[in-house]
Amino acid sequence: MEKKTVFINPLTDFGFKFLFGEEGHKEFLISFLNAVFSDEDPIADVTFIDKENVGLSRDDRALIYDLHCTTEKGKKFIVEMQNRYQTHFRDRALFYLASDIARQGKKGNDWDYSLTPVYGVFLMNFDWKGNGDEQMREDVALVNLRTKENFSDRLRMVFLKIPLLNKDADDCKDILDRWIYILKNMETMERIPTSFNDEPIFRKLGKVARYGTLTESQRQAYDHSLKVYRDNYAIAQTERSLGRAEGRAEGRAEGRAEGLVEGLEKGRAEGHAEGLSEGLELGGARVKADIVMSMVSNQMSLENIALICKLSIDEVKKIIEDAKP
């Protein structure tokens, strides 16, 4: 029996924008931003900006942010939630901020190039790869490489790697850790952790984020968003499984080939290679069939399964038919 849902998942598109992107809930965003930028002047209020930023020219591509706001002191913030790994995610983050800065340019001769600070907060709900940094938080700013002093405060980025928070609720003493803990675990929680009750913001969050308090239209929107979130998760897991299976097959083939080169007679080597090829082909087919059936159980469409597994739709249908008792 499926466990009853108490809270919405804040990592879904609906959940994230419902809790942090609505005028009536903006105190959650203010608390979160103050936690991220605790080394700067506190934010008292934010005003939401249209999330679609039109291009600088007619042919430019429009940018659509998850959250875009400005503070009472004029600082701009872009907040993005990313649930799947993206190869050039750093470049995308930089492009977002640079585009927002470029749009501050004014026509005429009286503009003195004075800029409003643009900050980006990028929440990453995936395994970060390739940078060797195992810290949950990564801060990026413009600095003088020789003196290490701040060159400009007009651009700053903070990357928060949600999976790298490995703390129990009672160990989260810092308010930012508590926010990340909430983002990571809220969907499976039955109540807000007791140790968080000293912060009024989390007591209010525990009331607003309840699935049972949503209107019927909000529930429908959330349920659809949750399905998309789970489909994307299943796709990411499948891609990882396929990558591991292909890697193991390639490794076994290379290892056997190296051994054969060292001394097996030609005839035996050829026969062995043929048998190995057949075995790998059979094993790979079984792995792929298991993956297909896993995706079917997650109610993914035949088109998506075929695309991810590099099969035709007829091949997918045959695997499903062969798996029937």
C-alpha positions as CSV (number, residue, x, y, z in Angstrom):
1,M,0.0,0.0,0.0
2,E,1.4,3.4,-1.0
3,K,2.3,5.7,1.8
4,K,-0.1,8.7,2.2
5,T,1.4,11.9,0.9
6,V,1.7,14.6,3.6
7,F,3.8,17.3,1.9
8,I,4.3,18.2,-1.7
9,N,7.7,17.6,-3.3
10,P,9.5,21.0,-3.4
11,L,11.9,19.7,-6.1
12,T,9.1,19.4,-8.7
13,D,8.5,22.3,-10.9
14,F,5.1,23.0,-9.4
15,G,6.3,22.5,-5.8
16,F,9.3,24.8,-6.2
17,K,7.5,27.6,-7.8
18,F,4.4,27.3,-5.5
19,L,6.5,27.6,-2.4
20,F,9.1,30.1,-3.5
21,G,7.7,31.9,-6.5
22,E,4.3,33.2,-5.4
23,E,3.6,36.6,-3.9
24,G,1.8,35.1,-0.9
25,H,4.7,32.8,0.0
26,K,7.7,35.1,-0.8
27,E,8.8,35.0,2.9
28,F,10.1,31.5,2.2
29,L,12.2,32.8,-0.7
30,I,13.4,35.8,1.5
31,S,14.4,33.4,4.3
32,F,16.2,31.1,1.8
33,L,18.1,33.9,0.1
34,N,19.2,35.4,3.5
35,A,20.4,31.9,4.5
36,V,22.5,31.6,1.2
37,F,23.9,35.2,1.4
38,S,24.2,35.5,5.2
39,D,27.5,37.4,4.7
40,E,25.7,40.3,3.0
41,D,23.0,42.8,4.2
42,P,19.7,41.1,5.1
43,I,17.0,41.1,2.4
44,A,13.7,42.6,3.8
45,D,11.6,42.3,0.7
46,V,11.6,41.0,-2.9
47,T,9.6,41.9,-6.0
48,F,9.1,39.2,-8.6
49,I,10.1,40.0,-12.2
50,D,8.7,38.4,-15.3
51,K,10.5,35.1,-15.6
52,E,10.7,35.4,-19.3
53,N,13.6,37.7,-20.4
54,V,13.2,38.7,-24.0
55,G,16.2,38.8,-26.3
56,L,18.3,41.9,-26.9
57,S,17.3,41.8,-30.5
58,R,14.3,40.4,-32.4
59,D,16.2,37.3,-33.4
60,D,17.6,36.5,-29.9
61,R,16.3,33.6,-27.9
62,A,14.2,34.4,-24.9
63,L,15.4,33.2,-21.5
64,I,12.9,31.7,-19.0
65,Y,14.1,31.5,-15.4
66,D,12.5,29.5,-12.6
67,L,12.5,32.5,-10.3
68,H,13.6,36.1,-11.0
69,C,13.3,38.9,-8.5
70,T,14.8,42.1,-7.2
71,T,15.3,43.3,-3.6
72,E,14.3,46.5,-2.0
73,K,17.9,47.7,-2.6
74,G,17.9,46.9,-6.3
75,K,19.9,43.6,-6.3
76,K,18.6,41.1,-8.8
77,F,18.4,37.3,-8.1
78,I,18.0,34.4,-10.5
79,V,17.1,31.1,-8.8
80,E,17.2,27.9,-10.7
81,M,16.3,24.3,-9.8
82,Q,18.0,21.7,-12.0
83,N,17.0,18.0,-11.5
84,R,19.1,16.4,-14.3
85,Y,22.8,16.5,-15.0
86,Q,23.7,18.9,-17.8
87,T,27.2,18.9,-19.3
88,H,27.5,22.7,-19.7
89,F,25.5,23.7,-16.6
90,R,28.2,26.1,-15.4
91,D,28.1,27.8,-18.8
92,R,24.4,28.0,-18.7
93,A,24.5,29.6,-15.3
94,L,27.1,32.2,-16.5
95,F,25.0,32.9,-19.6
96,Y,21.9,33.6,-17.5
97,L,23.7,36.1,-15.3
98,A,25.7,37.7,-18.2
99,S,22.4,38.1,-20.2
100,D,20.7,39.9,-17.3
101,I,23.7,42.2,-16.9
102,A,23.7,43.0,-20.6
103,R,20.1,44.0,-20.5
104,Q,20.9,46.8,-18.1
105,G,22.5,48.8,-20.9
106,K,20.8,52.0,-21.8
107,K,20.5,53.9,-25.1
108,G,21.9,57.3,-25.4
109,N,25.1,59.1,-24.4
110,D,24.3,59.7,-20.7
111,W,24.7,56.1,-19.4
112,D,27.9,55.7,-17.3
113,Y,27.9,51.9,-17.3
114,S,26.8,51.7,-13.7
115,L,25.4,48.2,-13.1
116,T,23.0,46.6,-10.7
117,P,24.4,43.4,-9.0
118,V,23.0,40.1,-10.3
119,Y,23.3,37.1,-8.2
120,G,22.4,33.5,-9.2
121,V,21.5,30.6,-6.9
122,F,21.6,27.2,-8.7
123,L,20.1,24.2,-6.9
124,M,21.4,21.0,-8.3
125,N,19.5,17.8,-7.5
126,F,22.0,15.4,-9.3
127,D,25.4,14.0,-8.9
128,W,27.9,16.7,-9.8
129,K,30.6,15.3,-12.1
130,G,34.1,16.2,-13.2
131,N,35.1,19.0,-10.8
132,G,36.5,17.0,-7.8
133,D,34.7,19.2,-5.4
134,E,32.8,17.3,-2.8
135,Q,31.5,20.3,-0.9
136,M,27.7,20.9,-0.9
137,R,28.3,24.6,-1.6
138,E,30.4,26.2,-4.4
139,D,30.7,30.1,-4.4
140,V,31.8,31.9,-7.6
141,A,32.7,35.6,-7.8
142,L,34.9,38.0,-9.8
143,V,38.3,38.2,-8.0
144,N,41.8,39.5,-8.7
145,L,43.8,36.3,-9.2
146,R,47.0,37.8,-7.8
147,T,45.7,39.5,-4.6
148,K,42.6,37.2,-4.2
149,E,40.6,40.4,-3.5
150,N,37.1,41.0,-4.8
151,F,37.3,42.6,-8.3
152,S,33.6,43.4,-8.5
153,D,30.4,42.7,-6.5
154,R,28.2,42.9,-9.6
155,L,28.2,39.2,-10.3
156,R,28.0,36.3,-7.9
157,M,26.9,32.6,-8.3
158,V,26.2,30.0,-5.6
159,F,25.8,26.4,-6.6
160,L,24.1,24.2,-4.0
161,K,24.5,20.4,-4.5
162,I,21.5,18.9,-2.7
163,P,22.6,15.2,-2.7
164,L,25.8,16.2,-0.9
165,L,23.9,17.2,2.3
166,N,24.4,14.0,4.4
167,K,23.1,15.2,7.8
168,D,20.3,14.1,10.0
169,A,17.7,16.7,10.9
170,D,19.1,17.1,14.4
171,D,22.6,17.8,13.0
172,C,21.3,20.7,10.8
173,K,22.1,23.7,13.0
174,D,22.6,26.2,10.2
175,I,19.4,27.6,8.6
176,L,20.8,26.9,5.1
177,D,21.4,23.3,6.0
178,R,17.8,23.1,7.2
179,W,16.5,24.5,4.0
180,I,18.5,22.0,1.9
181,Y,17.3,19.2,4.2
182,I,13.7,20.3,3.6
183,L,14.2,20.4,-0.1
184,K,15.9,16.9,-0.1
185,N,13.5,15.1,2.2
186,M,10.1,16.9,2.4
187,E,8.2,14.5,0.1
188,T,8.9,11.6,2.5
189,M,8.4,13.5,5.7
190,E,5.3,13.2,7.9
191,R,6.1,16.4,9.9
192,I,8.6,19.2,10.0
193,P,11.5,18.1,12.2
194,T,11.0,19.1,15.8
195,S,14.5,20.5,16.0
196,F,13.4,23.1,13.3
197,N,10.6,24.5,15.4
198,D,12.7,27.3,16.8
199,E,12.5,28.9,13.3
200,P,8.9,30.3,12.7
201,I,9.5,30.1,9.0
202,F,9.6,26.3,9.0
203,R,6.4,26.1,11.2
204,K,4.6,28.1,8.6
205,L,6.1,26.0,5.8
206,G,4.7,22.9,7.4
207,K,1.2,24.3,7.0
208,V,1.5,25.8,3.5
209,A,3.3,22.8,1.9
210,R,0.7,20.2,2.9
211,Y,-0.8,18.3,-0.1
212,G,-4.2,18.2,1.6
213,T,-4.5,22.0,1.6
214,L,-4.1,22.4,-2.2
215,T,-7.2,23.2,-4.3
216,E,-8.4,20.7,-6.8
217,S,-6.8,22.5,-9.7
218,Q,-3.5,22.8,-7.7
219,R,-3.5,19.1,-7.0
220,Q,-4.0,18.3,-10.7
221,A,-1.1,20.6,-11.6
222,Y,1.1,19.1,-8.8
223,D,0.3,15.5,-9.8
224,H,1.3,16.2,-13.4
225,S,4.5,17.9,-12.2
226,L,5.3,15.0,-10.0
227,K,4.8,12.5,-12.8
228,V,7.2,14.6,-15.0
229,Y,9.7,14.7,-12.1
230,R,9.5,10.9,-11.7
231,D,9.8,10.2,-15.4
232,N,13.0,12.4,-15.6
233,Y,14.4,10.5,-12.6
234,A,13.6,7.1,-14.2
235,I,15.3,8.3,-17.5
236,A,18.4,9.4,-15.6
237,Q,18.6,6.1,-13.7
238,T,18.2,4.2,-16.9
239,E,20.9,6.1,-18.7
240,R,23.2,5.4,-15.8
241,S,22.3,1.6,-15.9
242,L,22.9,1.5,-19.6
243,G,26.2,3.2,-19.3
244,R,27.4,0.8,-16.6
245,A,26.2,-2.2,-18.6
246,E,28.0,-1.0,-21.7
247,G,31.1,-0.2,-19.7
248,R,31.2,-3.7,-18.2
249,A,30.7,-5.3,-21.6
250,E,33.5,-3.3,-23.2
251,G,35.8,-4.0,-20.2
252,R,35.3,-7.7,-20.4
253,A,35.8,-7.7,-24.2
254,E,39.1,-5.7,-23.9
255,G,40.4,-7.9,-21.1
256,R,39.8,-11.1,-23.0
257,A,41.3,-9.7,-26.1
258,E,44.5,-8.7,-24.3
259,G,44.8,-12.2,-22.8
260,L,44.4,-13.8,-26.1
261,V,47.1,-11.7,-27.7
262,E,49.6,-13.1,-25.2
263,G,49.6,-16.7,-26.4
264,L,46.4,-18.5,-27.5
265,E,46.7,-20.3,-30.8
266,K,44.9,-18.7,-33.7
267,G,42.1,-21.3,-34.1
268,R,41.3,-21.4,-30.4
269,A,41.4,-17.6,-30.2
270,E,39.0,-17.3,-33.1
271,G,36.6,-19.8,-31.5
272,H,36.8,-18.1,-28.1
273,A,36.2,-14.7,-29.6
274,E,33.1,-15.9,-31.4
275,G,31.8,-17.4,-28.2
276,L,32.5,-14.3,-26.2
277,S,30.8,-12.1,-28.8
278,E,27.7,-14.3,-28.7
279,G,27.7,-14.3,-24.9
280,L,28.1,-10.6,-24.6
281,E,25.3,-10.1,-27.2
282,L,23.0,-12.4,-25.2
283,G,24.0,-10.8,-21.9
284,G,23.5,-7.3,-23.2
285,A,20.1,-8.2,-24.6
286,R,19.0,-9.5,-21.2
287,V,20.2,-6.3,-19.4
288,K,18.4,-4.2,-21.9
289,A,15.2,-6.3,-21.5
290,D,15.4,-5.8,-17.8
291,I,15.8,-2.1,-18.2
292,V,12.8,-1.9,-20.7
293,M,10.5,-3.7,-18.2
294,S,11.7,-1.4,-15.4
295,M,10.7,1.6,-17.5
296,V,7.4,0.0,-18.4
297,S,6.6,-0.4,-14.7
298,N,7.3,3.4,-14.3
299,Q,4.6,4.0,-16.9
300,M,7.0,5.6,-19.4
301,S,5.8,5.8,-23.0
302,L,6.9,3.4,-25.7
303,E,8.4,6.3,-27.6
304,N,10.6,7.4,-24.7
305,I,11.7,3.8,-23.9
306,A,12.7,3.2,-27.6
307,L,14.6,6.5,-27.7
308,I,16.6,5.9,-24.5
309,C,17.3,2.2,-25.2
310,K,18.1,2.7,-28.8
311,L,15.5,0.3,-30.0
312,S,12.6,0.4,-32.4
313,I,9.1,0.6,-31.0
314,D,8.4,-2.9,-32.5
315,E,11.5,-4.2,-30.6
316,V,10.2,-2.7,-27.3
317,K,6.7,-4.3,-27.9
318,K,8.4,-7.7,-28.5
319,I,10.3,-7.5,-25.3
320,I,7.1,-6.6,-23.4
321,E,5.3,-9.5,-25.1
322,D,8.0,-12.0,-24.4
323,A,8.0,-11.0,-20.7
324,K,4.4,-11.9,-20.2
325,P,3.8,-15.1,-18.3
